[in-house]
């Protein structure tokens, strides 16, 4: 291998890592973009699928779609199973 091919490989590697990082930063926003306040729990599940994790606190349910490589992606439901908040951080 000559120095030009090594430099090209390193440049391609840096660009690829940067592209994957940008993808991981924007994944949660793109996933939850179609979810709107006022949707029901079943509508959300049909639209984007089941959550990775579900928790409940004082009747408020939180569906967590966060992946290990992504930013936070959560949908909160009130006691009537209606979306009242969407969190992407």
Residue frames as a rotation matrix with the C-alpha (Angstrom) as fourth column:
UNK 1
0.577 0.817 0.000 0.00
0.817 -0.577 0.000 0.00
0.000 0.000 -1.000 0.00
UNK 2
-0.450 -0.713 0.537 1.21
0.664 -0.670 -0.333 3.43
0.597 0.207 0.775 -0.79
UNK 3
-0.854 0.024 -0.519 0.66
0.422 -0.551 -0.720 6.55
-0.303 -0.834 0.461 1.30
UNK 4
-0.784 0.607 -0.129 -2.12
-0.589 -0.664 0.460 7.90
0.193 0.437 0.878 -0.98
UNK 5
-0.197 0.739 -0.644 -4.26
-0.046 0.649 0.759 4.77
0.979 0.179 -0.094 -0.57
UNK 6
-0.473 -0.013 -0.881 -3.76
0.838 0.302 -0.455 4.79
0.272 -0.953 -0.132 3.20
UNK 7
-0.953 0.111 -0.284 -4.72
-0.003 -0.935 -0.354 8.47
-0.304 -0.336 0.891 3.36
UNK 8
-0.567 0.781 -0.262 -7.81
-0.573 -0.146 0.807 7.78
0.592 0.608 0.530 1.23
UNK 9
-0.222 0.450 -0.865 -8.82
0.460 0.831 0.313 4.92
0.859 -0.328 -0.392 3.49
UNK 10
-0.699 -0.100 -0.708 -8.42
0.705 -0.264 -0.658 7.04
-0.121 -0.959 0.255 6.62
UNK 11
-0.910 0.392 -0.138 -10.45
-0.409 -0.904 0.128 9.87
-0.075 0.172 0.982 5.04
UNK 12
-0.328 0.811 -0.484 -13.22
-0.316 0.389 0.866 7.43
0.890 0.437 0.128 4.09
UNK 13
-0.342 0.141 -0.929 -13.22
0.756 0.629 -0.183 6.00
0.558 -0.765 -0.321 7.61
UNK 14
-0.900 -0.028 -0.435 -13.50
0.316 -0.730 -0.605 9.47
-0.301 -0.682 0.666 9.21
UNK 15
-0.715 0.677 -0.174 -16.38
-0.653 -0.557 0.514 10.45
0.251 0.481 0.840 6.91
UNK 16
-0.253 0.626 -0.738 -18.17
0.055 0.771 0.635 7.14
0.966 0.120 -0.230 7.61
UNK 17
-0.541 0.007 -0.841 -17.87
0.821 0.221 -0.526 7.51
0.182 -0.975 -0.125 11.38
UNK 18
-0.942 0.198 -0.271 -19.13
-0.112 -0.947 -0.302 11.11
-0.317 -0.254 0.914 11.19
UNK 19
-0.541 0.778 -0.319 -22.11
-0.573 -0.064 0.817 10.05
0.615 0.625 0.481 9.05
UNK 20
-0.232 0.436 -0.870 -23.05
0.498 0.821 0.279 7.30
0.835 -0.369 -0.407 11.50
UNK 21
-0.767 -0.090 -0.635 -22.82
0.623 -0.341 -0.704 9.73
-0.153 -0.936 0.317 14.40
UNK 22
-0.850 0.501 -0.163 -25.13
-0.524 -0.837 0.156 12.23
-0.058 0.218 0.974 12.70
UNK 23
-0.333 0.737 -0.588 -27.56
-0.225 0.543 0.809 9.38
0.916 0.402 -0.015 11.92
UNK 24
-0.386 0.161 -0.908 -27.59
0.782 0.579 -0.230 8.33
0.489 -0.799 -0.349 15.59
UNK 25
-0.921 0.024 -0.389 -28.24
0.220 -0.791 -0.571 11.95
-0.322 -0.611 0.723 16.73
UNK 26
-0.664 0.674 -0.323 -31.24
-0.747 -0.618 0.245 12.40
-0.034 0.404 0.914 14.41
UNK 27
-0.838 0.311 -0.448 -32.74
0.112 0.902 0.417 8.90
0.533 0.300 -0.791 14.64
UNK 28
-0.652 0.604 -0.458 -35.08
0.679 0.196 -0.708 9.62
-0.338 -0.772 -0.538 17.55
UNK 29
-0.491 0.473 -0.732 -36.49
-0.362 -0.875 -0.322 12.79
-0.792 0.106 0.601 15.94
UNK 30
-0.651 0.221 -0.726 -37.18
-0.718 0.130 0.683 10.93
0.246 0.967 0.074 12.68
UNK 31
-0.855 0.338 -0.393 -38.77
0.379 0.925 -0.030 7.96
0.353 -0.174 -0.919 14.49
UNK 32
-0.434 0.696 -0.572 -41.15
0.755 -0.065 -0.653 10.09
-0.492 -0.715 -0.497 16.57
UNK 33
-0.973 0.001 -0.229 -41.89
-0.112 -0.875 0.470 12.72
-0.200 0.484 0.852 13.89
UNK 34
-0.601 0.795 -0.077 -45.30
-0.027 0.076 0.997 11.24
0.799 0.601 -0.025 12.94
UNK 35
-0.284 0.488 -0.825 -46.48
0.922 0.376 -0.095 10.98
0.263 -0.788 -0.557 16.58
UNK 36
-0.475 0.235 0.848 -48.75
-0.069 -0.971 0.231 13.83
0.877 0.051 0.477 17.66
UNK 37
-0.964 0.242 0.112 -50.25
-0.140 -0.102 -0.985 14.90
-0.227 -0.965 0.132 20.97
UNK 38
-0.149 0.986 -0.069 -53.81
-0.898 -0.164 -0.409 13.56
-0.415 0.001 0.910 21.17
UNK 39
-0.128 0.052 -0.990 -53.10
-0.658 0.743 0.124 10.20
0.742 0.667 -0.061 19.52
UNK 40
0.785 0.427 0.448 -54.13
-0.619 0.538 0.572 7.04
0.003 -0.727 0.687 21.35
UNK 41
0.014 -0.783 0.622 -51.80
-0.640 0.471 0.607 4.33
-0.768 -0.407 -0.495 22.55
UNK 42
0.277 0.148 0.950 -52.99
0.419 0.871 -0.258 1.92
-0.865 0.469 0.179 19.86
UNK 43
0.996 0.070 0.052 -52.46
0.078 -0.474 -0.877 4.52
-0.037 0.878 -0.478 17.11
UNK 44
0.416 -0.909 0.020 -48.86
-0.890 -0.402 0.217 5.05
-0.189 -0.108 -0.976 18.26
UNK 45
-0.070 -0.449 0.891 -48.21
-0.284 0.865 0.414 1.31
-0.956 -0.224 -0.188 18.33
UNK 46
0.638 0.339 0.692 -49.57
0.544 0.437 -0.716 0.85
-0.546 0.833 0.094 14.80
UNK 47
0.979 -0.193 -0.069 -47.59
-0.195 -0.775 -0.602 3.86
0.062 0.602 -0.796 13.57
UNK 48
0.263 -0.964 0.026 -44.13
-0.847 -0.244 -0.473 3.16
0.462 0.102 -0.881 15.02
UNK 49
0.030 -0.226 -0.974 -44.37
0.021 0.974 -0.225 -0.24
0.999 -0.014 0.034 16.71
UNK 50
0.837 0.288 -0.465 -44.06
0.414 0.223 0.883 -1.45
0.358 -0.931 0.067 20.28
UNK 51
0.686 -0.589 0.428 -41.64
-0.665 -0.746 0.039 0.29
0.296 -0.312 -0.903 22.67
UNK 52
-0.186 -0.841 -0.507 -38.32
-0.172 0.536 -0.826 -1.06
0.967 -0.066 -0.245 23.91
UNK 53
-0.808 -0.087 -0.583 -39.43
0.550 0.242 -0.799 -0.40
0.211 -0.966 -0.147 27.48
UNK 54
0.026 0.864 0.503 -42.66
0.090 -0.503 0.859 0.71
0.996 0.023 -0.091 29.17
UNK 55
-0.812 -0.240 -0.532 -42.98
0.541 0.034 -0.840 2.28
0.220 -0.970 0.103 32.61
UNK 56
0.218 0.921 0.323 -45.82
0.431 -0.388 0.815 3.74
0.876 -0.039 -0.481 34.66
UNK 57
-0.812 -0.420 -0.406 -45.71
0.558 -0.353 -0.751 6.39
0.172 -0.836 0.521 37.37
UNK 58
-0.666 0.628 -0.403 -48.91
0.024 -0.521 -0.853 7.66
-0.746 -0.578 0.332 39.05
UNK 59
0.315 0.885 0.343 -51.04
0.343 0.230 -0.911 6.49
-0.885 0.405 -0.231 36.14
UNK 60
0.630 -0.194 -0.752 -48.84
-0.685 -0.594 -0.421 8.17
-0.365 0.781 -0.507 33.51
UNK 61
0.680 -0.373 0.631 -47.30
0.442 0.895 0.053 5.66
-0.585 0.243 0.774 31.10
UNK 62
0.316 -0.665 -0.677 -44.01
-0.765 -0.600 0.232 6.26
-0.560 0.445 -0.699 29.33
UNK 63
0.899 -0.116 0.421 -43.00
0.332 0.808 -0.487 4.31
-0.284 0.578 0.765 26.24
UNK 64
0.312 -0.890 -0.333 -39.26
-0.480 -0.450 0.753 4.36
-0.820 -0.075 -0.567 25.67
UNK 65
0.984 0.009 0.177 -37.91
0.153 0.466 -0.871 3.84
-0.090 0.885 0.457 22.15
UNK 66
0.541 -0.839 -0.060 -34.33
-0.823 -0.543 0.169 4.84
-0.174 -0.042 -0.984 23.05
UNK 67
0.865 -0.403 -0.298 -31.58
0.232 0.849 -0.474 2.64
0.444 0.341 0.829 21.63
UNK 68
0.555 -0.716 -0.423 -28.10
0.680 0.098 0.727 2.27
-0.479 -0.691 0.541 23.12
UNK 69
-0.475 -0.805 0.354 -26.62
0.851 -0.319 0.417 4.35
-0.223 0.500 0.837 20.29
UNK 70
-0.145 0.513 0.846 -29.36
0.611 -0.626 0.485 7.00
0.779 0.587 -0.223 20.02
UNK 71
-0.890 0.030 0.455 -30.57
-0.316 -0.759 -0.569 10.00
0.329 -0.650 0.685 21.96
UNK 72
-0.753 0.638 0.163 -33.70
0.084 0.338 -0.937 9.73
-0.653 -0.692 -0.308 24.14
UNK 73
-0.735 0.639 -0.227 -36.98
-0.400 -0.139 0.906 8.93
0.548 0.756 0.358 22.41
UNK 74
-0.876 0.446 -0.183 -40.04
0.415 0.504 -0.758 8.72
-0.245 -0.740 -0.626 24.69
UNK 75
-0.472 0.835 0.282 -43.81
-0.131 -0.383 0.914 9.05
0.872 0.395 0.290 24.35
UNK 76
-0.987 0.159 0.006 -45.91
-0.001 0.035 -0.999 9.85
-0.159 -0.987 -0.035 27.44
UNK 77
-0.420 0.905 -0.062 -49.57
0.249 0.181 0.951 8.86
0.873 0.384 -0.302 27.84
UNK 78
-0.537 0.334 0.775 -52.07
-0.790 -0.522 -0.322 10.25
0.297 -0.785 0.544 30.33
UNK 79
-0.704 0.283 0.651 -54.49
-0.332 0.679 -0.654 8.12
-0.628 -0.677 -0.384 32.34
UNK 80
0.444 0.894 -0.052 -56.85
-0.410 0.152 -0.899 7.94
-0.797 0.421 0.434 29.33
UNK 81
0.050 -0.571 0.820 -54.10
0.583 0.683 0.440 6.40
-0.811 0.456 0.367 27.14
UNK 82
0.893 0.190 0.407 -53.76
0.438 -0.567 -0.697 9.58
0.098 0.801 -0.590 25.05
UNK 83
-0.091 -0.986 0.137 -50.38
0.935 -0.132 -0.328 11.08
0.342 0.098 0.935 24.11
UNK 84
0.903 0.363 -0.231 -49.72
0.424 -0.843 0.332 14.22
-0.074 -0.398 -0.914 26.13
UNK 85
0.563 -0.769 -0.304 -45.95
-0.630 -0.637 0.445 14.63
-0.536 -0.058 -0.842 25.57
UNK 86
0.899 -0.426 0.104 -43.22
0.382 0.645 -0.662 13.52
0.214 0.635 0.742 23.19
UNK 87
0.708 -0.701 -0.092 -39.59
-0.392 -0.498 0.774 13.73
-0.588 -0.511 -0.627 24.29
UNK 88
0.735 -0.648 0.200 -36.53
0.590 0.466 -0.659 13.59
0.334 0.602 0.725 22.07
UNK 89
0.878 -0.472 -0.081 -33.31
-0.310 -0.689 0.655 14.67
-0.365 -0.550 -0.751 23.68
